[in-house]
């Protein structure tokens, strides 16, 4: 399963060259990731996905330039790897015809009260597995 986030383009996203600035794509990925994490929280008093997280790594491939327009782009997001204390999220920033960016982010759950990373709970892992890319799942991307 994949999470789809409709991301509006803002006039301020453009740079002097008339296209969306490369650094702005990081914000698009962040918006989609936060939307994804908020939707994952199971509710009912469960603490899963209610704490913080930090970004450990970003990788971005800029495929095509994106020019400002009134229509949003879609940020498609899925999980490519789940480990004991991190997950890797894959993305495509796209519309129906064009992929503008392919990216991945390593996200680490973080206990801000303790000031340190924490492990992914069994409940969180079960929920994340629903978004695990089939190819990654077949290659054993879920580890202890």
C-alpha positions as CSV (number, residue, x, y, z in Angstrom):
1,X,0.0,0.0,0.0
2,X,1.2,3.6,-0.7
3,X,0.3,6.9,1.0
4,X,-0.7,9.7,-1.4
5,X,-0.3,13.3,-0.3
6,X,-1.6,16.1,-2.6
7,X,1.0,18.8,-2.2
8,X,0.2,22.4,-3.2
9,X,2.8,24.4,-5.0
10,X,3.3,27.9,-3.5
11,X,4.5,30.9,-5.5
12,X,7.4,31.2,-3.0
13,X,8.6,27.7,-3.9
14,X,10.1,29.1,-7.2
15,X,13.6,30.3,-7.6
16,X,15.1,32.9,-9.9
17,X,15.2,30.3,-12.7
18,X,11.4,30.0,-12.6
19,X,11.1,26.4,-11.3
20,X,10.6,24.9,-7.9
21,X,13.9,25.2,-6.0
22,X,15.6,21.9,-5.2
23,X,15.6,22.7,-1.5
24,X,11.9,23.1,-1.5
25,X,11.4,19.4,-2.4
26,X,12.8,18.5,1.1
27,X,9.8,20.4,2.5
28,X,7.4,18.5,0.2
29,X,8.8,15.2,1.4
30,X,8.5,16.4,5.0
31,X,4.9,17.4,4.6
32,X,4.0,14.1,3.1
33,X,6.0,12.2,5.8
34,X,4.3,14.1,8.7
35,X,0.9,13.5,7.1
36,X,1.7,9.8,6.8
37,X,2.9,9.5,10.4
38,X,-0.2,11.3,11.7
39,X,-2.5,8.9,9.8
40,X,-0.6,5.9,11.1
41,X,-1.4,6.6,14.8
42,X,-4.0,3.9,15.8
43,X,-5.7,6.0,18.5
44,X,-7.6,4.4,21.3
45,X,-4.9,5.3,23.8
46,X,-2.1,3.6,21.9
47,X,1.3,5.3,22.2
48,X,2.3,4.2,18.7
49,X,3.5,7.0,16.4
50,X,2.7,9.6,19.0
51,X,6.3,10.5,19.9
52,X,8.9,12.2,17.9
53,X,11.2,11.2,15.1
54,X,14.3,12.6,13.6
55,X,15.7,12.3,10.0
56,X,19.0,10.5,9.8
57,X,19.5,10.6,6.0
58,X,18.0,12.0,2.8
59,X,18.7,10.8,-0.7
60,X,17.2,12.7,-3.6
61,X,17.3,12.2,-7.4
62,X,16.0,15.2,-9.3
63,X,14.4,13.8,-12.5
64,X,12.6,16.7,-14.1
65,X,12.2,20.4,-13.3
66,X,8.8,21.4,-11.9
67,X,7.4,24.8,-12.8
68,X,4.8,26.5,-10.7
69,X,1.2,25.8,-11.5
70,X,-2.1,25.9,-9.7
71,X,-2.5,22.1,-9.6
72,X,-0.8,20.2,-6.7
73,X,1.7,17.5,-7.2
74,X,1.3,14.1,-5.6
75,X,3.9,12.9,-3.2
76,X,3.6,9.1,-3.2
77,X,5.2,7.5,-0.1
78,X,5.9,3.9,1.0
79,X,8.2,2.1,3.4
80,X,11.2,0.4,1.9
81,X,12.9,-0.9,5.0
82,X,12.0,-1.5,8.7
83,X,14.8,-2.2,11.2
84,X,14.8,-2.3,15.0
85,X,15.3,1.4,15.4
86,X,14.7,3.0,12.0
87,X,12.6,2.9,8.9
88,X,13.4,4.0,5.4
89,X,10.7,5.8,3.4
90,X,10.6,6.0,-0.4
91,X,9.0,8.7,-2.3
92,X,8.1,9.9,-5.8
93,X,6.9,13.5,-6.4
94,X,4.8,13.2,-9.5
95,X,1.7,13.9,-11.4
96,X,-0.1,11.5,-13.8
97,X,2.5,12.0,-16.6
98,X,5.7,12.9,-14.9
99,X,8.0,12.0,-12.1
100,X,9.9,15.0,-10.8
101,X,11.8,13.6,-7.9
102,X,12.6,10.2,-6.4
103,X,13.9,10.2,-2.9
104,X,14.3,8.2,0.3
105,X,14.6,9.2,4.0
106,X,15.9,7.2,7.0
107,X,13.7,8.1,9.9
108,X,14.6,7.3,13.5
109,X,11.9,7.2,16.3
110,X,13.1,9.5,19.0
111,X,12.2,9.9,22.7
112,X,12.6,13.6,23.3
113,X,12.0,13.3,27.1
114,X,14.9,10.9,27.3
115,X,17.0,12.7,24.6
116,X,17.7,9.5,22.7
117,X,16.5,7.3,19.8
118,X,14.1,4.5,20.7
119,X,13.2,1.2,19.1
120,X,10.2,0.6,16.8
121,X,7.5,-1.1,18.8
122,X,5.9,-4.4,17.6
123,X,2.6,-2.5,17.0
124,X,4.4,0.2,14.9
125,X,6.2,-2.5,12.9
126,X,2.9,-4.3,12.2
127,X,1.4,-1.1,10.9
128,X,4.4,-0.1,8.8
129,X,4.5,-3.5,7.2
130,X,1.2,-2.6,5.5
131,X,3.1,0.1,3.6
132,X,6.2,-2.0,2.8
133,X,7.0,-2.1,-0.9
134,X,6.4,-5.6,-2.2
135,X,9.9,-5.8,-3.9
136,X,11.6,-4.7,-0.7
137,X,9.5,-7.2,1.3
138,X,10.6,-10.0,-0.9
139,X,14.3,-9.0,-0.4
140,X,13.9,-9.3,3.3
141,X,13.9,-5.6,4.1
142,X,12.2,-6.2,7.5
143,X,14.8,-7.0,10.1
144,X,14.8,-7.5,13.9
